[in-house]
Amino acid sequence: MFILLVMIQILILNQVQLSGYINPFMYILFILLLPVNSPAYVLLIFAFLMGITIDVFSNSMGIHAFASVFIAYIRPVVLRTISVRDEELDNYPGLMQNNFFWFLKYTSIIVIIHHFILFYFEVFTFTGFFNTLLRVLLSSLFSIFIIVLSQFIIFRK
């Protein structure tokens, strides 16, 4: 899945930039779908490897690695927050194992945080704050749509 998502991101999605406001990032799906009971160090290492791989091919100097490691770091907190009971949460946080609204909420929170960090570190200034915020929101919506759609396509019921 790592190699497939890197290839999709680099070859297809990095070429999609609609008016400079919509930049989809599907590689986040790799971090989202790692098993729930994975040790924290494994999450952080895999997130760093995914992020730095995207950085190398995108020439983006570590911002994808930072954003990826950050969402891997906060992922357990997000999972505990949106899951009412421990038994409600399956070991695999995919769409097939959980209901649609749970997966949508989980994906939305992680993707918005990732995009917020990524785009604000990319511009590294609060000048044009609302333009960057619009970029975060539009790119997040498109990325969430692609991630959820990929789950429906790959794991049909």
C-alpha positions as semicolon CSV with decimal commas, in nm:
position;residue;x (nm);y (nm);z (nm)
1;M;0,000;0,000;0,000
2;F;0,295;0,231;0,077
3;I;0,437;0,207;-0,275
4;L;0,096;0,231;-0,443
5;L;0,000;0,547;-0,252
6;V;0,338;0,708;-0,319
7;M;0,300;0,635;-0,690
8;I;-0,056;0,771;-0,702
9;Q;0,049;1,083;-0,513
10;I;0,362;1,154;-0,716
11;L;0,246;1,059;-1,064
12;I;-0,117;1,171;-1,055
13;L;-0,224;1,385;-0,760
14;N;0,083;1,611;-0,747
15;Q;-0,012;1,718;-1,100
16;V;-0,362;1,825;-0,987
17;Q;-0,372;2,189;-0,883
18;L;-0,699;2,362;-0,950
19;S;-0,654;2,741;-0,931
20;G;-0,380;2,691;-0,673
21;Y;-0,644;2,615;-0,409
22;I;-0,706;2,243;-0,449
23;N;-0,411;2,010;-0,395
24;P;-0,525;1,657;-0,302
25;F;-0,310;1,440;-0,078
26;M;-0,410;1,075;-0,072
27;Y;-0,089;0,941;0,085
28;I;-0,241;1,024;0,426
29;L;-0,455;0,711;0,380
30;F;-0,149;0,500;0,465
31;I;-0,127;0,659;0,812
32;L;-0,503;0,651;0,859
33;L;-0,525;0,276;0,793
34;L;-0,237;0,155;1,009
35;P;-0,365;-0,087;1,275
36;V;-0,500;0,074;1,591
37;N;-0,286;-0,133;1,825
38;S;0,040;-0,041;1,648
39;P;0,307;0,087;1,887
40;A;0,359;0,463;1,877
41;Y;0,715;0,435;1,750
42;V;0,599;0,224;1,454
43;L;0,336;0,485;1,361
44;L;0,592;0,765;1,382
45;I;0,855;0,578;1,180
46;F;0,612;0,481;0,902
47;A;0,467;0,834;0,895
48;F;0,815;0,983;0,868
49;L;0,912;0,742;0,588
50;M;0,593;0,822;0,396
51;G;0,632;1,196;0,444
52;I;1,001;1,210;0,356
53;T;0,938;0,998;0,045
54;I;0,675;1,246;-0,073
55;D;0,913;1,532;0,015
56;V;1,194;1,383;-0,194
57;F;0,974;1,354;-0,501
58;S;0,796;1,687;-0,443
59;N;1,106;1,889;-0,350
60;S;0,927;2,025;-0,044
61;M;1,204;2,024;0,217
62;G;1,047;1,818;0,496
63;I;0,702;1,971;0,535
64;H;0,523;1,650;0,435
65;A;0,739;1,455;0,680
66;F;0,655;1,699;0,960
67;A;0,281;1,700;0,886
68;S;0,275;1,320;0,856
69;V;0,460;1,263;1,182
70;F;0,231;1,509;1,357
71;I;-0,087;1,333;1,247
72;A;0,065;0,997;1,342
73;Y;0,143;1,142;1,684
74;I;-0,211;1,271;1,744
75;R;-0,389;0,977;1,579
76;P;-0,432;0,776;1,903
77;V;-0,588;1,081;2,070
78;V;-0,827;1,131;1,778
79;L;-0,920;0,761;1,784
80;R;-0,992;0,771;2,158
81;T;-1,189;1,093;2,121
82;I;-1,423;0,979;1,845
83;S;-1,471;0,625;1,975
84;V;-1,724;0,613;2,256
85;R;-1,622;0,269;2,380
86;D;-1,303;0,068;2,330
87;E;-1,497;-0,228;2,197
88;E;-1,655;0,002;1,935
89;L;-1,315;0,047;1,772
90;D;-1,193;-0,235;1,552
91;N;-0,820;-0,307;1,519
92;Y;-0,831;-0,175;1,162
93;P;-0,977;0,176;1,125
94;G;-1,100;0,128;0,768
95;L;-1,445;0,192;0,626
96;M;-1,536;-0,177;0,605
97;Q;-1,466;-0,235;0,974
98;N;-1,641;0,077;1,101
99;N;-1,950;0,266;1,000
100;F;-1,941;0,537;0,736
101;F;-1,995;0,835;0,969
102;W;-1,726;0,720;1,209
103;F;-1,477;0,680;0,922
104;L;-1,577;1,016;0,772
105;K;-1,528;1,193;1,106
106;Y;-1,194;1,021;1,166
107;T;-1,068;1,098;0,816
108;S;-1,191;1,458;0,825
109;I;-1,020;1,542;1,153
110;I;-0,686;1,392;1,051
111;V;-0,691;1,536;0,698
112;I;-0,782;1,890;0,811
113;I;-0,506;1,889;1,074
114;H;-0,256;1,756;0,820
115;H;-0,349;2,013;0,558
116;F;-0,350;2,299;0,809
117;I;0,004;2,217;0,918
118;L;0,123;2,146;0,565
119;F;-0,006;2,463;0,400
120;Y;0,081;2,703;0,682
121;F;0,435;2,564;0,705
122;E;0,460;2,588;0,328
123;V;0,387;2,963;0,328
124;F;0,540;3,009;0,677
125;T;0,360;3,337;0,736
126;F;0,020;3,452;0,847
127;T;0,010;3,706;0,566
128;G;-0,275;3,593;0,347
129;F;-0,413;3,387;0,638
130;F;-0,760;3,355;0,485
131;N;-0,629;3,259;0,139
132;T;-0,428;2,980;0,300
133;L;-0,727;2,880;0,512
134;L;-0,942;2,858;0,198
135;R;-0,672;2,643;0,040
136;V;-0,669;2,419;0,351
137;L;-1,047;2,376;0,345
138;L;-1,085;2,314;-0,029
139;S;-0,789;2,076;-0,045
140;S;-0,917;1,896;0,265
141;L;-1,262;1,848;0,114
142;F;-1,116;1,710;-0,207
143;S;-0,868;1,485;-0,022
144;I;-1,143;1,351;0,208
145;F;-1,359;1,279;-0,097
146;I;-1,076;1,088;-0,269
147;I;-0,990;0,889;0,046
148;V;-1,350;0,788;0,118
149;L;-1,411;0,710;-0,250
150;S;-1,101;0,489;-0,258
151;Q;-1,236;0,293;0,038
152;F;-1,565;0,236;-0,145
153;I;-1,389;0,132;-0,467
154;I;-1,137;-0,104;-0,307
155;F;-1,357;-0,254;-0,035
156;R;-1,698;-0,296;-0,195
157;K;-1,953;-0,463;0,029
